[in-house]
Amino acid sequence: MLKSFLAALLSVAGAVAQAAGPAASVKSSAPVLVLGDSLSSAHRIAPESGWVSLLERRLRAQGVPRPVVNASISGETTSGGLARLPGLLAEHRPAFVIVELGANDGLRGLPLAEIRANLKSILTAARAAGARSALLGIELPINYGPQYRDGLREMYRGLAGEFHVPLVPFLLDGVAMSPELMQDDGLHPKAEGEPRVLDNVWAVLGPELK
């Protein structure tokens, strides 16, 4: 069943790429698609304060008015993102897909091999559709243990190397350990922390997106 699903996914992605044409990945009018979870969906803050909206504003300020489509959903998992991706690729025909998934899988303690397989399928489908990609990594709380936490880090590094895509090792670097920048749940940034989140993304992806 999994093989038939992936085959259908790649078939849709291929059709999108053919319809969009070979230059879709470099057209300045083609959007950036952010496929993420609550860390990218402006959880419990105004949408315009989230790092994704700030990214679109920064691109405009830099003279690159490329639209940014935020397809992030609170609670999203890698399997959910994978299931939604064909429709998103067909609708938006993005030039760039930023993948920010894995946090909810990790918090549930799902097998790393399962998380990796889903992310690999997402990157494969984006590539087949003619889009460039990037990965945004996350860190889990210390109580998840060094073996799982280290394995998650290595998973992101390995996928970035395999697909030759940019990697932001930890999306909340410089934010997660600053209580004044985090919401009461200890998991999501306040609006005041979102510019730093954008800086983490921009440091790696700014040249790519421009």
Secondary structure, 3 states (H helix, E strand, C coil): CHHHHHHHHHHHHHHHHHHHCCCHHHCCCCCEEEEECCCCCCCCCCHHHCHHHHHHHHHHHCCCCCCEEECCCCCCCHHHHHHHHHHHHHHHCCCEEEEECCHHHHHCCCCHHHHHHHHHHHHHHHHHCCCEEEEECCCCCHHHCHHHHHHHHHHHHHHHHHHCCCEECCCCCCCCCCHHHECCCCCCECHHHHHHHHHHHHHHHHHHHC
